[in-house]
């Protein structure tokens, strides 16, 4: 089996130094859009201001960047706009038809008692109709949240799919520091903004996983001299070590109700899948096989686990019924399929798939069995699916550098998220 993730961590037994920094760090991720759909929707995002004055955050610029990054929209540059309406009554539709706009977003801001209130509208230009008008409120520090909310509402109204711009991503960076590698566990908005450094260590950090309420992370750290699973509260940065067995302690995955973790332990001699009840502190062994069973992930209904095993002679993906203990093989195409993740619909399986000797990210429809290779990059691994099921993030190589990349489930949209310094790896998309 490929020695990445769980299967290779027993090889690293090092001394450690760990620090926790629940503060904003300098931005490390950048965004490079490489591919969008052939005919993106032309949309105007008029400047959202407060009585013509700029806000502390350029809300309309954030909305424009969100929609452009989706690959489905082509926002009209502000410099090309013929007018800057703030309300529906101020819109002169001819201005926007000249620019080829199909939709237009306008918004007006008021500020009272430290709270910003944005009234925003989406308009269909050709029919000169108002699609919706909504109000969103927040403090000065929440202006980016308000912008992402507006993006989500526009995206849903135009595409029929819930937006994922208000979500976050966790990831690990690795960069040399004073002649040694320094590992950082980071959390940021999905556009790379508002990064927070959650953990910094001289030792590897792996496999971050979000709790269902997006308030905690579980992950693997080597700070004890061997791999151990920790969980950490994002608001307080408080940490708790959950495992300390000899051998493998890895691949944590939260159950949909947040009460359990699925994980991999080799405390009984062989890597097996276990579940851990967070309240009772009880470990339950779920697989019993001489093969390597690893990389568990829950189905959306919480009744099953999907996992990687070489019990059939090569790494393939299987499904384990929690109540029955029955095991079913899910993948048959290709000699290697691993690191399974399910989209929220429970039907779309995303995985690392070896195709013509290279590791790519692929999806499989669990109803029809159809497999689709989504990426053409190099050494692709660690896929994680957006909560709306439209996009996924994964780790890959760009030249000699480790970067994150994103691709839509139909492979029509692609972009890179490289770090400014060092490598970036192990992405995990928040559930909300």
LUMPABA-987494 format. One record per residue (C-alpha): residue number from 1; residue in three letters; x, y, z. Coordinates in Angstrom, 1 decimal. Example, Ala and Ser with C-alpha at 12.3 -4.5 7.8 and 13.67 -1.06 7.14 Angstrom:
# residues 2
1,ALA,12.3,-4.5,7.8;
2,SER,13.7,-1.1,7.1;
This chain:
# residues 432
1,UNK,0.0,0.0,0.0;
2,UNK,1.2,3.5,-0.8;
3,UNK,3.0,4.9,2.3;
4,UNK,1.1,8.2,2.7;
5,UNK,-1.2,9.2,5.4;
6,UNK,-1.6,6.5,8.0;
7,UNK,0.7,3.8,6.6;
8,UNK,3.8,5.9,6.7;
9,UNK,3.5,7.7,10.0;
10,UNK,5.1,4.9,12.1;
11,UNK,8.4,5.7,10.3;
12,UNK,8.7,9.1,11.9;
13,UNK,9.6,9.1,15.6;
14,UNK,11.1,12.4,16.5;
15,UNK,11.6,14.9,19.3;
16,UNK,9.1,17.8,19.3;
17,UNK,8.4,21.4,20.2;
18,UNK,4.8,22.7,19.9;
19,UNK,3.2,26.0,20.3;
20,UNK,-0.5,27.2,19.9;
21,UNK,-1.3,30.5,18.3;
22,UNK,-5.0,31.2,18.1;
23,UNK,-4.3,34.6,16.4;
24,UNK,-4.4,35.8,12.8;
25,UNK,-1.3,34.9,10.8;
26,UNK,0.0,36.6,7.7;
27,UNK,-1.9,35.3,4.6;
28,UNK,-0.1,32.4,3.1;
29,UNK,-2.5,31.1,0.4;
30,UNK,-2.9,32.8,-3.0;
31,UNK,-5.5,31.9,-5.7;
32,UNK,-4.7,31.1,-9.3;
33,UNK,-7.7,30.4,-11.5;
34,UNK,-6.7,28.1,-14.4;
35,UNK,-10.0,27.0,-15.9;
36,UNK,-13.7,28.0,-15.9;
37,UNK,-16.8,27.0,-17.8;
38,UNK,-17.0,27.9,-21.5;
39,UNK,-19.9,30.4,-21.1;
40,UNK,-19.8,31.9,-17.6;
41,UNK,-22.6,34.1,-16.5;
42,UNK,-21.9,37.8,-16.9;
43,UNK,-22.7,39.6,-13.7;
44,UNK,-22.2,43.1,-12.4;
45,UNK,-21.5,43.7,-8.7;
46,UNK,-22.0,47.4,-8.1;
47,UNK,-19.9,48.9,-5.3;
48,UNK,-21.6,48.5,-2.0;
49,UNK,-20.9,51.6,0.1;
50,UNK,-22.2,53.6,3.0;
51,UNK,-23.6,56.8,1.5;
52,UNK,-21.0,56.7,-1.2;
53,UNK,-18.1,56.2,1.3;
54,UNK,-16.0,53.1,1.3;
55,UNK,-16.5,50.4,3.9;
56,UNK,-13.6,49.0,6.0;
57,UNK,-13.9,45.9,3.7;
58,UNK,-14.7,46.2,0.0;
59,UNK,-17.8,43.9,0.2;
60,UNK,-18.5,44.0,-3.5;
61,UNK,-14.9,43.2,-4.4;
62,UNK,-15.1,40.1,-2.1;
63,UNK,-18.4,39.0,-3.7;
64,UNK,-17.0,39.5,-7.2;
65,UNK,-13.9,37.4,-6.3;
66,UNK,-16.1,34.7,-4.8;
67,UNK,-18.2,34.3,-7.9;
68,UNK,-15.3,34.5,-10.3;
69,UNK,-13.5,31.8,-8.3;
70,UNK,-16.5,29.5,-8.8;
71,UNK,-15.7,29.5,-12.5;
72,UNK,-19.4,29.9,-13.3;
73,UNK,-19.4,33.7,-13.3;
74,UNK,-17.5,36.4,-15.1;
75,UNK,-17.9,39.6,-13.1;
76,UNK,-17.8,42.9,-15.0;
77,UNK,-14.7,44.9,-13.9;
78,UNK,-15.6,48.0,-11.9;
79,UNK,-13.6,50.2,-14.3;
80,UNK,-16.0,49.2,-17.1;
81,UNK,-19.2,50.1,-15.2;
82,UNK,-21.2,53.0,-16.6;
83,UNK,-23.0,53.7,-13.3;
84,UNK,-22.9,52.7,-9.6;
85,UNK,-26.5,52.1,-8.4;
86,UNK,-27.0,51.3,-4.8;
87,UNK,-30.8,50.5,-4.9;
88,UNK,-33.1,48.9,-7.5;
89,UNK,-34.7,52.3,-8.2;
90,UNK,-31.3,53.7,-9.3;
91,UNK,-30.7,51.0,-11.9;
92,UNK,-30.6,52.0,-15.5;
93,UNK,-30.9,48.6,-17.2;
94,UNK,-29.6,49.9,-20.5;
95,UNK,-26.2,50.5,-19.0;
96,UNK,-25.9,46.9,-18.0;
97,UNK,-27.3,45.5,-21.2;
98,UNK,-24.6,47.4,-23.1;
99,UNK,-22.0,45.6,-20.9;
100,UNK,-23.6,42.2,-21.6;
101,UNK,-24.6,41.7,-18.0;
102,UNK,-27.1,39.0,-17.4;
103,UNK,-27.5,39.7,-13.6;
104,UNK,-26.7,42.7,-11.4;
105,UNK,-26.2,42.9,-7.7;
106,UNK,-26.7,46.3,-5.9;
107,UNK,-26.5,47.1,-2.2;
108,UNK,-26.9,49.9,0.3;
109,UNK,-25.3,50.0,3.7;
110,UNK,-26.4,51.8,6.9;
111,UNK,-24.4,51.9,10.2;
112,UNK,-26.0,52.1,13.6;
113,UNK,-24.7,51.2,17.0;
114,UNK,-21.6,49.5,15.6;
115,UNK,-23.7,47.3,13.3;
116,UNK,-23.6,47.4,9.5;
117,UNK,-26.9,46.6,7.8;
118,UNK,-26.6,45.8,4.1;
119,UNK,-29.8,45.7,1.9;
120,UNK,-28.9,43.9,-1.3;
121,UNK,-30.7,42.9,-4.4;
122,UNK,-30.2,40.5,-7.3;
123,UNK,-31.7,41.7,-10.6;
124,UNK,-32.2,39.9,-13.9;
125,UNK,-31.0,42.4,-16.5;
126,UNK,-32.7,41.3,-19.7;
127,UNK,-36.2,41.1,-18.1;
128,UNK,-35.5,44.1,-15.8;
129,UNK,-36.9,42.1,-12.8;
130,UNK,-35.8,41.9,-9.2;
131,UNK,-35.0,38.3,-8.3;
132,UNK,-34.8,39.0,-4.6;
133,UNK,-34.0,41.7,-2.0;
134,UNK,-32.5,40.7,1.3;
135,UNK,-31.0,42.2,4.4;
136,UNK,-27.9,41.0,6.3;
137,UNK,-26.3,42.5,9.5;
138,UNK,-23.0,42.3,11.2;
139,UNK,-20.2,44.1,13.0;
140,UNK,-17.1,45.7,11.5;
141,UNK,-15.2,42.4,12.0;
142,UNK,-18.0,40.5,10.2;
143,UNK,-18.0,42.4,6.9;
144,UNK,-16.2,39.6,5.1;
145,UNK,-18.8,37.2,6.5;
146,UNK,-21.6,39.4,5.2;
147,UNK,-19.9,39.5,1.8;
148,UNK,-19.6,35.7,1.6;
149,UNK,-23.3,35.4,2.6;
150,UNK,-24.2,37.7,-0.3;
151,UNK,-22.1,35.5,-2.6;
152,UNK,-23.9,32.4,-1.3;
153,UNK,-27.3,33.9,-1.9;
154,UNK,-26.5,35.0,-5.4;
155,UNK,-24.9,31.7,-6.3;
156,UNK,-28.0,29.8,-5.1;
157,UNK,-30.4,32.0,-6.9;
158,UNK,-28.6,31.7,-10.2;
159,UNK,-27.4,28.0,-10.1;
160,UNK,-29.9,26.4,-7.8;
161,UNK,-27.0,25.0,-5.8;
162,UNK,-26.2,26.3,-2.2;
163,UNK,-23.0,28.4,-2.1;
164,UNK,-19.9,27.4,-0.1;
165,UNK,-18.2,30.8,0.1;
166,UNK,-19.0,31.1,3.9;
167,UNK,-17.1,27.9,4.7;
168,UNK,-13.5,27.4,5.9;
169,UNK,-10.6,25.2,5.1;
170,UNK,-8.0,23.6,7.4;
171,UNK,-4.6,22.7,6.0;
172,UNK,-1.0,22.0,6.9;
173,UNK,2.0,24.0,5.7;
174,UNK,5.6,22.9,5.8;
175,UNK,8.6,25.2,5.4;
176,UNK,12.2,25.3,6.4;
177,UNK,13.0,27.4,9.4;
178,UNK,16.5,27.8,10.9;
179,UNK,17.7,24.7,9.0;
180,UNK,14.8,22.5,10.1;
181,UNK,11.2,22.0,8.9;
182,UNK,8.4,23.8,10.6;
183,UNK,4.9,22.5,10.4;
184,UNK,1.8,24.7,10.9;
185,UNK,-1.9,23.8,11.2;
186,UNK,-3.9,26.6,9.6;
187,UNK,-7.5,27.5,9.3;
188,UNK,-8.8,30.2,6.9;
189,UNK,-11.8,31.3,4.9;
190,UNK,-12.1,29.2,1.8;
191,UNK,-10.6,32.1,-0.2;
192,UNK,-7.5,32.0,1.9;
193,UNK,-8.3,35.2,3.9;
194,UNK,-8.3,35.5,7.7;
195,UNK,-5.8,32.7,8.3;
196,UNK,-5.4,31.5,11.9;
197,UNK,-2.4,29.6,13.1;
198,UNK,-3.8,26.8,15.4;
199,UNK,-0.6,24.8,15.9;
200,UNK,3.1,25.1,15.1;
201,UNK,5.5,22.3,15.6;
202,UNK,8.9,20.9,14.6;
203,UNK,7.2,17.6,14.1;
204,UNK,4.7,16.5,11.4;
205,UNK,1.0,17.4,11.7;
206,UNK,-1.4,15.3,9.6;
207,UNK,-5.0,14.5,8.8;
208,UNK,-7.1,17.5,10.1;
209,UNK,-10.8,16.7,10.3;
210,UNK,-13.7,19.0,11.1;
211,UNK,-16.3,18.4,13.7;
212,UNK,-19.9,18.6,12.2;
213,UNK,-20.5,21.9,13.9;
214,UNK,-17.2,23.3,12.5;
215,UNK,-16.1,24.3,16.0;
216,UNK,-13.4,21.7,16.5;
217,UNK,-10.6,19.9,14.6;
218,UNK,-9.2,16.5,15.2;
219,UNK,-5.7,15.8,13.8;
220,UNK,-2.6,13.7,14.1;
221,UNK,0.5,15.2,15.8;
222,UNK,3.9,13.7,16.4;
223,UNK,4.7,15.9,19.4;
224,UNK,4.8,13.1,21.9;
225,UNK,7.5,11.2,19.9;
226,UNK,5.0,9.0,18.1;
227,UNK,1.7,9.7,16.3;
228,UNK,-1.2,10.7,18.5;
229,UNK,-4.7,12.0,17.8;
230,UNK,-5.7,15.4,19.3;
231,UNK,-8.8,17.5,19.2;
232,UNK,-8.8,21.3,19.4;
233,UNK,-11.4,23.9,20.0;
234,UNK,-11.1,26.6,17.3;
235,UNK,-12.4,29.5,19.5;
236,UNK,-10.3,28.9,22.5;
237,UNK,-7.4,26.8,21.0;
238,UNK,-7.8,24.4,23.9;
239,UNK,-6.3,21.0,23.0;
240,UNK,-6.9,17.5,24.2;
241,UNK,-4.9,14.3,23.4;
242,UNK,-7.3,11.4,22.6;
243,UNK,-4.9,8.5,21.9;
244,UNK,-1.5,7.4,23.1;
245,UNK,-1.1,3.8,21.9;
246,UNK,2.0,2.3,20.5;
247,UNK,2.2,2.1,16.7;
248,UNK,-0.4,3.8,14.5;
249,UNK,-2.8,6.4,15.8;
250,UNK,-4.3,8.1,12.8;
251,UNK,-6.9,9.2,10.2;
252,UNK,-9.5,10.7,12.6;
253,UNK,-13.0,11.2,11.1;
254,UNK,-16.0,12.7,13.0;
255,UNK,-19.4,10.9,12.9;
256,UNK,-22.2,13.1,11.5;
257,UNK,-23.7,13.6,15.0;
258,UNK,-20.3,14.6,16.4;
259,UNK,-20.4,11.9,19.2;
260,UNK,-17.7,9.6,17.8;
261,UNK,-14.5,9.5,15.9;
262,UNK,-13.5,6.8,13.5;
263,UNK,-9.8,6.2,13.5;
264,UNK,-7.0,3.7,12.7;
265,UNK,-5.0,2.0,15.5;
266,UNK,-2.4,-0.8,15.4;
267,UNK,-2.4,-1.3,19.1;
268,UNK,-3.4,-5.0,18.6;
269,UNK,-0.7,-5.6,16.0;
270,UNK,-2.4,-4.7,12.7;
271,UNK,-3.8,-1.5,11.4;
272,UNK,-7.6,-1.7,12.0;
273,UNK,-10.6,0.6,12.0;
274,UNK,-11.9,1.6,15.4;
275,UNK,-14.6,4.0,16.6;
276,UNK,-14.1,6.1,19.7;
277,UNK,-17.0,7.4,21.8;
278,UNK,-16.1,10.9,22.9;
279,UNK,-18.3,10.8,26.0;
280,UNK,-17.7,7.3,27.3;
281,UNK,-14.1,7.2,26.0;
282,UNK,-14.7,3.7,24.8;
283,UNK,-12.9,2.2,21.7;
284,UNK,-14.7,-0.3,19.6;
285,UNK,-12.8,-2.3,17.0;
286,UNK,-14.7,-2.4,13.7;
287,UNK,-12.5,-4.4,11.4;
288,UNK,-10.7,-7.7,12.0;
289,UNK,-8.6,-8.7,9.0;
290,UNK,-4.9,-9.5,8.4;
291,UNK,-4.8,-6.8,5.7;
292,UNK,-4.2,-3.1,6.3;
293,UNK,-7.5,-1.3,6.9;
294,UNK,-7.1,2.5,7.0;
295,UNK,-8.5,6.0,6.0;
296,UNK,-12.1,5.6,7.4;
297,UNK,-14.8,8.1,6.6;
298,UNK,-18.4,8.2,7.6;
299,UNK,-21.4,8.0,5.3;
300,UNK,-23.8,11.0,5.7;
301,UNK,-26.4,8.9,7.5;
302,UNK,-23.8,7.7,10.1;
303,UNK,-24.7,4.1,9.6;
304,UNK,-21.6,3.0,7.7;
305,UNK,-17.9,3.7,7.2;
306,UNK,-16.0,3.7,3.9;
307,UNK,-12.3,2.9,4.1;
308,UNK,-9.2,1.8,2.2;
309,UNK,-8.0,-1.8,2.5;
310,UNK,-5.6,-4.0,0.6;
311,UNK,-7.5,-7.2,1.6;
312,UNK,-8.2,-7.9,-2.1;
313,UNK,-4.5,-7.7,-3.0;
314,UNK,-4.3,-4.0,-3.9;
315,UNK,-5.7,-0.8,-2.2;
316,UNK,-9.4,-0.6,-2.9;
317,UNK,-12.3,1.1,-1.1;
318,UNK,-14.8,-0.8,1.0;
319,UNK,-18.0,-0.1,2.9;
320,UNK,-18.6,-1.3,6.5;
321,UNK,-22.0,-1.5,8.0;
322,UNK,-21.7,-0.3,11.7;
323,UNK,-24.6,-2.4,13.0;
324,UNK,-24.1,-5.5,10.9;
325,UNK,-20.3,-5.5,10.5;
326,UNK,-20.8,-6.6,6.9;
327,UNK,-18.1,-5.4,4.4;
328,UNK,-18.8,-4.5,0.7;
329,UNK,-16.2,-3.7,-1.9;
330,UNK,-17.1,-0.4,-3.8;
331,UNK,-14.3,0.1,-6.3;
332,UNK,-13.2,-2.3,-9.0;
333,UNK,-11.7,-0.1,-11.8;
334,UNK,-8.0,0.4,-11.5;
335,UNK,-5.3,-1.2,-9.4;
336,UNK,-5.3,1.5,-6.8;
337,UNK,-8.2,3.4,-5.2;
338,UNK,-7.7,5.1,-1.8;
339,UNK,-8.5,8.0,0.6;
340,UNK,-12.2,7.8,0.1;
341,UNK,-14.5,10.8,0.7;
342,UNK,-18.3,11.0,0.1;
343,UNK,-20.2,14.0,-1.1;
344,UNK,-23.1,15.1,1.0;
345,UNK,-25.5,13.3,-1.3;
346,UNK,-24.0,9.9,-0.2;
347,UNK,-23.8,8.9,-3.8;
348,UNK,-20.7,10.6,-5.2;
349,UNK,-17.4,8.9,-4.0;
350,UNK,-14.2,10.9,-4.4;
351,UNK,-10.9,9.1,-4.1;
352,UNK,-7.2,8.9,-5.1;
353,UNK,-7.1,6.8,-8.2;
354,UNK,-4.1,5.5,-10.1;
355,UNK,-4.5,6.0,-13.8;
356,UNK,-1.7,5.1,-16.3;
357,UNK,0.8,5.0,-13.5;
358,UNK,-0.1,8.4,-12.0;
359,UNK,-2.1,9.3,-9.0;
360,UNK,-5.2,11.5,-9.8;
361,UNK,-8.4,12.4,-8.1;
362,UNK,-11.4,10.6,-9.5;
363,UNK,-15.1,10.4,-8.6;
364,UNK,-17.4,7.3,-8.8;
365,UNK,-21.2,7.3,-8.9;
366,UNK,-22.1,4.6,-6.4;
367,UNK,-25.4,3.9,-8.2;
368,UNK,-24.2,3.6,-11.8;
369,UNK,-20.6,2.7,-11.0;
370,UNK,-19.3,5.3,-13.5;
371,UNK,-15.8,6.5,-12.7;
372,UNK,-14.5,9.9,-13.9;
373,UNK,-10.9,11.1,-13.6;
374,UNK,-11.1,14.8,-12.5;
375,UNK,-7.4,15.9,-12.5;
376,UNK,-4.4,15.9,-14.7;
377,UNK,-1.9,17.2,-12.1;
378,UNK,1.0,15.4,-10.4;
379,UNK,0.9,13.1,-7.4;
380,UNK,-2.7,14.2,-6.4;
381,UNK,-3.8,13.2,-2.9;
382,UNK,-6.0,14.1,0.1;
383,UNK,-9.3,15.0,-1.6;
384,UNK,-11.9,16.9,0.5;
385,UNK,-15.4,17.8,-0.8;
386,UNK,-17.2,21.1,-0.3;
387,UNK,-20.5,20.8,1.7;
388,UNK,-22.5,21.7,-1.4;
389,UNK,-20.9,18.9,-3.4;
390,UNK,-19.9,21.2,-6.3;
391,UNK,-16.2,21.4,-5.7;
392,UNK,-13.3,19.6,-4.1;
393,UNK,-9.9,20.5,-2.8;
394,UNK,-6.9,18.2,-3.0;
395,UNK,-3.1,18.3,-2.5;
396,UNK,-0.8,18.1,-5.5;
397,UNK,2.5,19.2,-6.9;
398,UNK,3.2,22.2,-9.0;
399,UNK,6.8,21.9,-10.1;
400,UNK,8.6,20.8,-7.0;
401,UNK,6.2,22.6,-4.6;
402,UNK,3.3,21.1,-2.8;
403,UNK,0.1,23.2,-3.4;
404,UNK,-3.6,22.9,-2.9;
405,UNK,-5.8,22.7,-6.0;
406,UNK,-9.6,22.8,-6.6;
407,UNK,-11.7,21.1,-9.2;
408,UNK,-15.4,21.0,-9.8;
409,UNK,-17.1,17.6,-9.7;
410,UNK,-17.8,18.0,-13.4;
411,UNK,-14.1,18.9,-14.0;
412,UNK,-15.1,22.1,-15.7;
413,UNK,-13.6,24.5,-13.1;
414,UNK,-10.0,24.4,-11.7;
415,UNK,-7.8,26.6,-9.7;
416,UNK,-4.6,26.4,-7.5;
417,UNK,-4.1,27.7,-4.0;
418,UNK,-0.3,27.7,-3.4;
419,UNK,1.3,28.9,-0.2;
420,UNK,3.5,32.0,-0.4;
421,UNK,6.2,30.1,1.5;
422,UNK,6.9,26.3,1.6;
423,UNK,4.5,23.5,0.8;
424,UNK,0.8,23.2,1.6;
425,UNK,-0.9,19.9,2.1;
426,UNK,-3.7,17.9,3.9;
427,UNK,-6.7,20.1,3.1;
428,UNK,-10.0,19.6,4.9;
429,UNK,-13.1,21.6,3.9;
430,UNK,-15.4,22.6,6.7;
431,UNK,-18.9,21.1,6.8;
432,UNK,-20.5,24.6,7.0;
